[in-house]
Amino acid sequence: MKFVIFVILFYCFNNNIGATTKIDAQELRCLVCKISLQELDKAVNKIDPTKTVDIGGYRLDSDGNYVHKSVSQAKSEIHLSELIEDICTKMDDYVRATWKTNGTLTLLKLITDDGKMNSDMAEVDLIQDDDLNKSLKYYCEGIMEELEDNIIKHFQDDSENIHTKVCVEESKICRSGKRVSEEL
């Protein structure tokens, strides 16, 4: 996998692809926010829905019984926190690019979830990146740390369009809801 990334970046460097492309940091953070939440959603959906965990303390109620309940592992705050901590490693699989048709910035996953090279590679111009996309992971970590409580709340509540609620409405990382929907 790392070799494939190296080959692609080497190709871009030698062909001077994207050498002069300037990136809007806010737009990049917006894309990272959306992609991170999409990857988190995929990870949560992979969890067996029949698996449950006990939550609650070991305190006794007035009748002398332990007060706790079972919830789906996918809605467990501890499990969601662990997923959030690890999700930013997925940013290593992405590169910056612009669509050839309109020049719009995008983050492109090099290898699809089924292990094949992304078919959209021919439709984009890769952007040469001095930091080898380390900023994608850095942005992700900052976003996840800052918004962890909101993200967990939305996953526990089975909210729809979590990326819009978190990235646009609550954090204002993305400028508008329309832009978020268009880029997905």
N, C-alpha and C positions, 0 to 999 in steps of 0.2 A: 504494500500500500504506500509506504513512504517513498519507495523507489518510483512508483507511478507519479506521485506528486513532484518528485525531483525532476523527472523527465519532462513533465508538462511545463514546469517553471523554467527549466533549461531551454526548452523550445521557445518559450515566450521571450526570454532574455536575448537569445540569439536572433530572433526575428523582430526584436524591438516592439513587441505587441504591448500596448498599454503603457508605454514608457512615459507619456506626457499626461496621462489621465489624472485629473485631480478629483479627490473624493471628498464629498461633504460628510464630515464626521457625524452629524446628527442623522443623516440618512443612513449611514452605515450602522450606527447604534440601533436605529429602528429596525433594519433588516436583521441584525443579530438578535434583537429582542423577539421578533416573530419566529425566526428559525429555531431559537432556543426553546420557545414554548411549543413549537411543533414537534421538536425532538422529545421534549418532556411528555407531551401527549402520547406519542408513539410508545415511549417507555411505560407509561401508566397503563395503556391499553394492552400491553403484553402480559400484565399481571393476571394471573388466574383469578377470575371473579369469585370463585368459591373459597379462596383462602381468606381467612379472617384472623384478626389479632384482637386480644383483649386490651381495652383501654380503661383508664380510671385508676384510682389509687387503691391502696389496701386499707382504707379507712372503713371503719364500721359505721353503719347507719344506726338510728335509734333502736332498731330491733336486734342489733348485733350481727347483721349480715354485711358482707363485703359489697361495696357499691362499685360495680364495673359493668362494662358491656362489650360486646364484640362488634367490630366494624370490618368492612372489607379492607384488605391490606392496601388496596389502591387508594383508599381514603384515609389511611393512617397518617397522622402528622409526622411521625418519626420516619416512616418509609418514604413519604413524599420529600422530606428534608434530605434524606440520603440520595434520592434520585436527583434532586436539585443540585446537590454538591457535585455529583458526577457528570451532569449533563453537558457541562462546558467542554469536556474532552471531545465531544462530538464536533466542535468547531474546527478541529484539526482536519476534518474531512471536507471542508469547504474552501473555496477560493473566491476571490472577488472577480467580477466580470461585468461587462456591459453588453446588453443585447444589441446585436448588429442592426436590427430593424429600427430601433428608436434611441439607442444610446443610454437607456435606463440602467442604473446600477443594480446588480443582483448578487446574491451569494449562491454559488452553484456547488452542489455536492458532487464531487468527482466520481465516486463510486456509489451506485444506487443501492438500496436496501437488499436487492437480490444479487448483489455482487458484480454487476455489470457496469461498464463505463457509462457515464451519463450521456444519453443520446443528444442532449442539448448543447454539448460541447461545440458542435459545428455552428450553432446559432449565436455564439457569444464571442467576444474578444476578451481574453483573460487580461487582468491588470497585474502588471509586475508590482510586487510588493516588497519593499525593503526589509520588512520585519517577518517575512515568510508567514504571514497571516496570524502571528502571535497576538495582534491587537484584537482579532475576532474573539479569541478565548478571554482576553483581558476584559473586553466590553461585556461579554457574557457573564463572567464572574461578578463584575460590578452590579449588573442588572439583577442577577439572581440573588445576590446578597441583600441588595437594597429592597427588593420587592418580594422576598421569600414569603412573608406572612400573607400578602395579598394573593400570591400564586396558589399557596396551599388552600386558602379559603375558597378560591374559585374551583379548584379540583375537588374539594370535599363537597361543594354545593352542586357539582355537575353543571357548572355554568357553560353556556354556549359562547363561542367566539371569545375564548379567554385571551387570545392575543390582542384583540381589539380592546377589551376591557382593561387589560394590564398595560399594554404598550401605548395606547392612545388616551383612553379616558382617565385612568388613574395616575400614570406616571408622566404623561405628556411627552414621552420619548419620541413618538411619531407625531407628525404635525396634524394629520387628519385621518379619520376612519376610512375615508374613501381610498386614500393612498394605500393603506394596509390591505384592504380587500383586493385592490387591483394587482398588487405585486405578488399575492399568493397564487 
